[in-house]
Amino acid sequence: MDSKLMAIIIGMALVTFITRIGAQLIFANTGIPAWLERWLKHVPTAFLAALIVPAIILPKGYLDITFSNSYLIAGIIASFIAYKTKNVLATIFIGMAIMLYLSN
Amino acid sequence: MLIMSKSKSNILKRTKVLIWKEAFKDCLPITAGVIPFGLTCGIMGRTAGFSVFEITFMSLTVFAGAAQFMAIAMINSGILNWGVIVFTTFLINLRHLLMGASLAPHLFKQSKAIQYLLAFSMTDESYALTISRTEKKGYSGYYQLGVSFLLYIVWAIATVIGASLYYSIPNPLEWGLDFIIPLTFLVLLIPRLTSKTPLIVTLVSAVVAVLGSLYLPGKWYIILAALVASVVGGLIEGGRENG
């Protein structure tokens, strides 16, 4: 066991936990102020969009808005399926199938 | 009296079982997307000189994919500076602060022990599933706990397998299974787009995220996009209230 490596891992674990518990510690006594809550309400939507869109438009790390980007085509069709069915499995299944078909 | 309280506790138990089942069902598709990342984490770790124990210990204590990949890559390229790696980890994971704040009103109603467990195990994926469940049926601490720890177990096991078989598994991220994660998020996002404000928030976030991922290092694009877009959302609604 490498002590330097273990020290790094433990340090990483500690700061990661701090980021995860941080908001609860900051607002533990005051609760979340109303103005902040109005703003935080939109975090889930903003956050989901920030995770999805780059994964589809930059699947390989560079901008690719062409028909050869199988993630983009599959993503657009999957969005439509998600809108129509609201079904996770159907969306995943069709999205994956289109992406894999177009990639090969 | 006794019979009544017994049947009440039975109902409570049954509700808990139902919530666990629901968490399991919702988690299952996303685990297929998480497994390739866990395998890759184990493989990369071994390649960078971690032992099976060390890389597994990392997955069990840090439990944050992006930060782990960054640290492994740094160590692999010879950067072994404690301060640099730990501080970069902190920056990459700052987005948790935002997620934690958005869940805080619900978390405050849980016991201290549960609060710590939920904080420790919060990830992008468990956060996304939890907020969607909250929207549909209300917040449940058990649901978040179930989702979070299921992903935790999958992450740890995938790391062990990747680390143990690292010489014989071809690059798992090339299987394309990682696409399952954004696809799942898509199903979580689209039902939220019922009015103008969330549509604008989504659009702003998408534009900032794409620009950010082109010009910013690491995961900064997520923090920036979520911050800018949610402030825009707050301003739109605030303006409407005042006007």
Interface residues (C-beta under 8 A of the other chain):
Chain A: M1 D2 K4 L5 M6 A7 I8 I9 I10 G11 M12 A13 L14 V15 T16 F17 I18 T19 R20 I21 G22 A23 Q24 I26 F27 A28 G31 I32 W35 L36 E37 R38 W39 L40 K41 H42 V43 P44 T45 A46 F47 L48 A49 A50 L51 I52 V53 P54 A55 I56 I57 L58 P59 L63 Y71 A74 G75 A78 S79 A82 Y83 K86 N87 V88 L89 T91 I92 G95 M96 M99 L100 S103
Chain B: D26 P29 G49 F50 S51 F53 E54 F57 M58 T61 V62 F63 A64 A67 Q68 A71 I75 L80 W82 I85 V86 F87 T89 F90 N93 L94 R95 H96 L97 L98 M99 G100 A101 S102 L103 A104 P105 L107 F108 Q115 Y116 A119 F120 M122 D124 Y127 A128 I131 S132 E135 G176 L177 F179 I180 I181 P182 L183 T184 F185 L186 V187 L188 L189 I190 P191 R192 L193 T197 P198 V201 T202 L203 V204 S205 A206 V208 A209 V210 S213 L214 Y221 I222 A225 A226 L227 V228 A229 S230 V231 V232 G233 G234 E237 G238
